[in-house]
Amino acid sequence: MKAIIFDIRSFSVHDGPGIRTSFFFKGCPLRCSWCHNPESQSAAIEVICRNKQLGSFKFSEKVSVGESISLETAIARAKADKLFYEDSGGGITLSGGEPLLQHQFCIALMKAANQEDIHTAIDTSGFATQEVFQQTVAHARLVLFDLKLMQSELHQHHTTKPNHLILSNFNWLQQQNKPLIIRIPLVENITDSVANFEAIRALISTTRNIERIDLLPYHQSANQKYTNLSKTYIHQNMPAYPAEKSEMALQFFADLAPIVSIGA
């Protein structure tokens, strides 16, 4: 069994508790206008040209974005970092892109990790069929769930997909006894409206088992990625999300979880 990934990041501290090994799967059904990982969107391995300079000499090189990885290689990579998990309360996180697009591999990897007593987490937009979502997250000890836009038409406008599957899966997840981390992107004049914040608050205010809420301010680090992939980035001139607005968002959600943080 194999999967297509675009990165494996050891010693990650932003994708769940403790020190983690994060597997980033290629392929995403959404096209969020502010996406900061455009290399994750296509499920295929891509070739890009990167411009480089060595002294006064300028040149370009072709680089593959993505690789095929076997289940055996993935679990071996996770086991190699196990000592760090044990010391920090960490584990592995399956992210993307959207890992649910490669759900069979995700299930197998989490099963293998759980058998090794390695903590498992999945970071998902929730955009999947009910069957795929429930079968996959059943094997995760922690779910990181992205909540972007609550109004379906706005969600479709900014991500190309409506949100009824997402909300249906989240409503099911609310009934499960499974720890949750809620992740909310902060994109000025898109996700940070009063109406959207209030709708997110209403949705999660009675949710059990929220361990933390991570607020993720928009930043400009993706600009070069879009250039390398020959893709147009409609937000390339948007400034980084204002720090004062991040603090206001933190205060708005502060009472809904033991920890509310402003992410990197």
Secondary structure, 3 states (H helix, E strand, C coil): CEEEEEEEEEEECCCCCCCEEEEEECCCCCCCCCCCCHHHCCCCCEEEEEEEEECCEEEEEEEEECEEEEHHHHHHHHHHCHHHHHHHCCEEEEEECCHHHHHHHHHHHHHHHHHCCCEEEEEECCCCCHHHHHHHHCCCCEEEEECCCCCHHHHHHHHCCCCHHHHHHHHHHHCCCCCEEEEEEECCCCCCCHHHHHHHHHHHCCCCCEEEEEEEECCCCCHHHHHHCCCCCCCCCCCCCCHHHHHHHHHHHHHHCCEEEECC
